[in-house]
């Protein structure tokens, strides 16, 4: 009992550190001195989106101690909504500060590779959200598989997008967060074994 309590406490403390360090590091970046408020807000919306992307697989995979499964699923839905909102704010803020750059990115004409990865991640995130909205019209195994595939592309696209950007996020904390996003996503997908629907259909 005591060991479980200690393990739970340490896990939640580690989670708080993982979330706080990249945000604090970005907030103290000297590059913020030359940025407009809207651009800063857009940038931090992107950082928050990465943090929420880190939380999502932990929740749906039941990887956080002390939370019952129904509560995990409910929080997962709310965090997913927050993730979509953060993406919208991120893109909208960049649009306000530089519409031509956003148009080039959306048309995959931007000279910066990170823009294309970000756009791919954005559309697959929207797609994953739409699958959830219309899930009642699809067999459960198929919407779960589709949602998982879209989320996996979102994670990869977001990680590459973030790593290629040289901005307000501090390099080491950003790399650590991106690595953890990949690790926990793989852990959750492996635990849920969503791909077994394909095996059952072949058999």
N, C-alpha and C positions, 0 to 999 in steps of 0.2 A: 504493500500500500504506500509506504513512504517512498520507496524507489520509483513507483509510478508517478507520484506527485512531483518528485525531483525531476524526473525525465520530462514530464509535461511542462513544468516551470522553465526548465532550460530550453526546451523546444520553442516555447512562446517568446522567451527572451531573445533567442537567436533570430527568430522571425522578425522581431521588432528591430533588431540591429540591421538585418539584411535590408529591410524596407527604409530605415532612417538614413543609413550612411550615404547611399547615392543621392538622396534628396538633399541632405545637408551639404554634401560636397558640391552639388550643382548650385545650391543657394549661395555658397561662398565663392563661386567662380569669379575671377576678375573680369571675365568677358561680359558679365552682366552690366558693367558700367557703360558699355557702348551700345546697349540694346534698348529698343523701344518697349514700353510696358506691354503692349499687345504681343510683341514677339516673345517676350519673356514668358507671358502667360501661355502662349502656344507651346513653347519649349517645355515648360513644366507640365503641361497637359500630356505631352508625349512621355515624360518621365513617369508620371502617375499611371499612364497606360501600361508601361513596362512593369511597374510594380503590381498592378492588377492582373496582368498576364502571368505573373509569377504566382499569385494567390490562387488563380482559377484551378490549375491541376491539383494543387494541394487540397482544395475543398472537394472537388468532385471525386478525387481519388481516395478520400478519407485518410489523408496523410497527416492531418493535424489532430493531435491527441485531445481528448476531452470534449469533442463535439459529436453529437449523435448524427447519424446519417441524414435524417430529414432536415435537420438544421443546416448541415453541410450543403444540401441541395438548394435550400432556400437562399442561403448566403451566396452560393454560386450564381444563382440567377440575378441577384441584386448586383453583385460584383461585375457580372457580364454586362448588365445595363450601364453601370458606371464606366466600364471599359469602352463601350461604344460611344458614350457621351464624351469621354476624354479624347477619343480619336477625332470626333467631330470638332471639338474645340481646338485641337491641335491643327487640323487642316484649315478650319475657318480663320484662325489667328494668322496663319501663314498667308492665307488668301488676302486678308486685309492689308498685311505689310508688303506683300509682293505678288499680285495676281498673275503676272506673266510667268513667274517661276512655278506657281501651282498649276497653271494651264499646261506648261511644258511637261511637268511631272505626270499629270493625268493622261496626257497623250503619249507618254513614254518617249518624249523628245528632249528630256533634260540631259545636259552633258554630265551631270553628277550621278553615278550609279546608285547611290543610296536612295535617290528619289524614286527610282523604279521599284526597288525592294519595298519601300514604304507604301507605295500605291498598291502593290500586290497584296501586302499585308492588310491594308485598309479594306480592299474589296472582299478578301476572304473572311475578314472579321465580320463585315456586314452580311456575307453569305451565311456564316455560322449562326448569326443572330436570326436570320430569316428562317433557317431550317428549324430552329427552336420555336419560332412563332407559328409555323405551319406544321409542326410535328404531328398534330392530331390527325392530319390527313394522310400520313404515311405510316407504313409498318414500323414498329419501334426499332427493329434491328437496322433498318435502312437509314432512318434519320440519325440514329446514333453513329452509324458508320460515316455518313456524310458530314455530320457535325465534327466528328473527330478528325477527318481528313482536312477539312477546311481550317480547323483550329491548328493542326500541325503545320500547315502552310503559313498561317498567320504568325505562328511562333518563329519559324525559320526566317520569314521575311522581316519580321520586327527585329530579330536579333542582328541580322546582317545590316539592316537599315541603321540601327543604333551604333553598331561597331564601326561602320564606315564614316559616320559623322564625327567631325572634330569640332565639338561645340562646348556647351557649358558643363556637360557631364564629365566628371573626373574619370580618367582613363581606366584606372585599376578597379574602382568600384563599379564602373559601367561594365567592364569585362566580367567581373565576378557575378553581377546581377544577370547578365545575359547567359552566362554559363549555367547558373542555377535555374533559370527559366527553361533551358533545354533539358537539364537533368530531371527536374520535377515533372516536366511534360512527358518525358520518356517513361518515368516511373508510373505515372497515372495511367498512361495508355497501356503499358504492360500489365498493370494490375487489373484494369477493366476488360482487357482482352476483347476489344470490340471487333477485331478482325475475324473472330471465330464464326461470324455469320457467313463469311465467304466459304469457309471450310465446310460448314453444314450444307450449304446450297450445292457444292460440288459433289458431296456424298449422297 
